[in-house]
């Protein structure tokens, strides 16, 4: 549930920035209105993708000290174990 809430918050913030930037481009005639629409579409897709990647990274569980030591023990054992074919 936390993942979806973080994703939703990031998307809302990103799309607000996207919309504001595209409206500014159109209002001050920096580029043609048809190009602004294409920029908005591409930026919207980028916001969705980046928000999902960032939400996953922000909400992934952190390893505590004991868990990290256990993981290192398992990995070192697996590396040193002989391969059976």
C-alpha contacts under 8 A as a table, 3 or more apart, distances in Angstrom:
res1	aa1	res2	aa2	distance
1	X	4	X	5.34
1	X	5	X	6.36
2	X	5	X	5.10
2	X	6	X	6.12
2	X	59	X	7.14
3	X	6	X	5.29
3	X	7	X	6.08
3	X	55	X	6.09
3	X	56	X	6.65
3	X	59	X	6.01
4	X	7	X	4.95
4	X	8	X	5.98
4	X	55	X	7.93
5	X	8	X	5.09
5	X	9	X	6.19
6	X	9	X	5.16
6	X	10	X	6.16
6	X	55	X	5.70
6	X	59	X	7.97
7	X	10	X	5.17
7	X	11	X	6.10
7	X	51	X	5.83
7	X	52	X	5.86
7	X	54	X	7.92
7	X	55	X	5.24
8	X	11	X	5.13
8	X	12	X	6.14
9	X	12	X	5.25
9	X	13	X	6.20
10	X	13	X	5.19
10	X	14	X	5.92
10	X	51	X	5.52
10	X	55	X	7.64
11	X	14	X	5.04
11	X	15	X	5.87
11	X	47	X	6.43
11	X	48	X	6.23
11	X	51	X	5.92
12	X	15	X	5.30
12	X	16	X	6.10
13	X	16	X	5.15
13	X	17	X	6.37
14	X	17	X	5.18
14	X	18	X	6.09
14	X	47	X	5.85
14	X	51	X	7.87
15	X	18	X	4.77
15	X	19	X	5.91
15	X	44	X	6.58
15	X	47	X	6.81
16	X	19	X	5.17
16	X	20	X	6.12
17	X	20	X	5.15
17	X	21	X	6.09
18	X	21	X	5.24
18	X	22	X	6.17
18	X	40	X	6.80
18	X	43	X	6.66
18	X	44	X	7.09
19	X	22	X	5.21
19	X	23	X	6.04
19	X	40	X	7.25
20	X	23	X	5.20
20	X	24	X	6.15
21	X	24	X	5.13
21	X	25	X	6.24
22	X	25	X	4.99
22	X	26	X	6.24
22	X	36	X	6.12
22	X	37	X	7.90
22	X	39	X	7.49
22	X	40	X	6.29
23	X	26	X	5.13
23	X	27	X	5.95
24	X	27	X	5.08
24	X	28	X	6.04
25	X	28	X	5.64
25	X	29	X	6.05
25	X	30	X	5.25
25	X	31	X	6.44
25	X	36	X	6.95
26	X	29	X	5.13
26	X	30	X	6.56
26	X	31	X	6.70
26	X	32	X	7.09
26	X	33	X	5.86
26	X	36	X	6.55
27	X	30	X	7.91
29	X	32	X	6.65
29	X	33	X	7.97
31	X	35	X	6.52
31	X	36	X	6.69
32	X	35	X	5.34
32	X	36	X	6.41
33	X	36	X	4.96
33	X	37	X	6.41
34	X	37	X	5.27
34	X	38	X	6.67
35	X	38	X	5.10
35	X	39	X	6.19
36	X	39	X	4.96
36	X	40	X	6.05
37	X	40	X	5.04
37	X	41	X	6.25
38	X	41	X	5.13
38	X	42	X	6.26
39	X	42	X	5.29
39	X	43	X	5.96
40	X	43	X	5.12
40	X	44	X	5.96
41	X	44	X	5.13
41	X	45	X	6.44
42	X	45	X	5.28
42	X	46	X	6.26
43	X	46	X	4.90
43	X	47	X	6.05
44	X	47	X	5.05
44	X	48	X	6.34
45	X	48	X	5.21
45	X	49	X	6.29
46	X	49	X	5.15
46	X	50	X	5.93
47	X	50	X	5.22
47	X	51	X	5.75
48	X	51	X	5.23
48	X	52	X	6.23
49	X	52	X	5.33
49	X	53	X	6.37
50	X	53	X	5.13
50	X	54	X	6.01
51	X	54	X	5.13
51	X	55	X	5.88
52	X	55	X	5.10
52	X	56	X	6.21
53	X	56	X	5.31
53	X	57	X	6.34
54	X	57	X	5.04
54	X	58	X	6.04
55	X	58	X	5.10
55	X	59	X	6.09
56	X	59	X	5.40
56	X	60	X	5.97
57	X	60	X	5.58
63	X	67	X	5.73
63	X	68	X	5.76
64	X	67	X	5.24
64	X	68	X	6.00
65	X	68	X	5.14
65	X	69	X	6.27
66	X	69	X	5.14
66	X	70	X	6.19
67	X	70	X	5.08
67	X	71	X	6.13
68	X	71	X	5.06
68	X	72	X	6.21
69	X	72	X	5.09
69	X	73	X	6.16
70	X	73	X	5.04
70	X	74	X	6.22
71	X	74	X	5.17
71	X	75	X	6.11
72	X	75	X	5.10
72	X	76	X	5.97
73	X	76	X	5.26
73	X	77	X	6.09
74	X	77	X	5.17
74	X	78	X	6.14
75	X	78	X	5.05
75	X	79	X	6.16
76	X	79	X	5.08
76	X	80	X	6.16
77	X	80	X	5.21
77	X	81	X	5.92
78	X	81	X	5.25
